[in-house]
Amino acid sequence: MNGAIESLFCSNPDLSHQIYTYCKTNPEFMEAEAEYDALLQSLEQTLGYARMQEIEDCFLRYSARLVQAYYLFGLGLRQEVLWALGRE
């Protein structure tokens, strides 16, 4: 168990692939992704490519900041796990 936790937090160059694989095997994620893609395509047809790209870029910047906030608040948990593993 410690090895799995350590690889998650400390040394996992394959993390992106693992997340991608998890998402592609998660039916709820796949449903949400398909719904999102369909909505984007519909909006692009209505608003045009340039305006849709502007909206998507703005949303991605917002999402990145939100994910960063969740990550920063999760640092306490991460530090506790690393401390328990003797890594801090």
N, C-alpha and C positions, 0 to 999 in steps of 0.2 A: 504494500500500500504506500509506504513512504517513497518508494521509487517512482510510482505513478504521480504522486503529488510533486515530488522534486522535479520530474521531467516537465510537468505543467508550468512550474514557476521559474525554473532555473535554466534548463538546457533543452530546448525543444525547437530545433530548426525546422521541424516538420509540422509545426502547429497550424500554419495556414492550410496545409493540405488536410490535416485532421478535421479542422473546422469545416472546410469545404465538403469533405466526405460526410460528416455528421449532418450538415444542412441538406445535402442532396438525398439523404436517407430519412429525413424527418418529414412526414406527410404534411404537418401543419406549416412548416417552413415553405415547402414546395407550393402549397396552396396560396400562401401569402405572397410568395414571389410571383406566381402566375397572375394573381389579382392585381398586384402592383404594376407588372409589365403591361397588362391589358389597359389599365387606367392611364399609364404614361402614353401609350400608343394612341388612345382616344383623345387625350389632351393635346398631343402633338398634332393630330389631324385638325383639331378645333383651333388651336392657338398658333400653329406654325412651329417649325423647328427651332428658330432662334429664341422665341419667347419660352418655349418648353425647356430648352437648354438652360436658359437663365433661371427658371424656377427650379429645375433639378439641381443645378449648381448651388443655389441658395439652400435648398433642402439638405444637400450633402454636407455643406459647411455647418449647418445647424446640427445635423445628426452627429458629425464628428465631435463637436463641442459637447454634446450630450453624452456621448460614449466616453469622452475624456473625463467628464465629471463623475460618471459612474466608476470609472477606473480609479480616479483619485480617491473617492470615498471607499473603494475596495482595498486600497493600499493597507489599511489597518489590518484587515484579515490576512492579506498577503504577508505582511511583516510578522504576524503571529505564527503563521505556518512556517515561514523561513526560520524564525527563532526556534520553533519546536524541532526543526530539522538540524539545528545547530549551524545555520548559514548566516545569521545576522551579525 
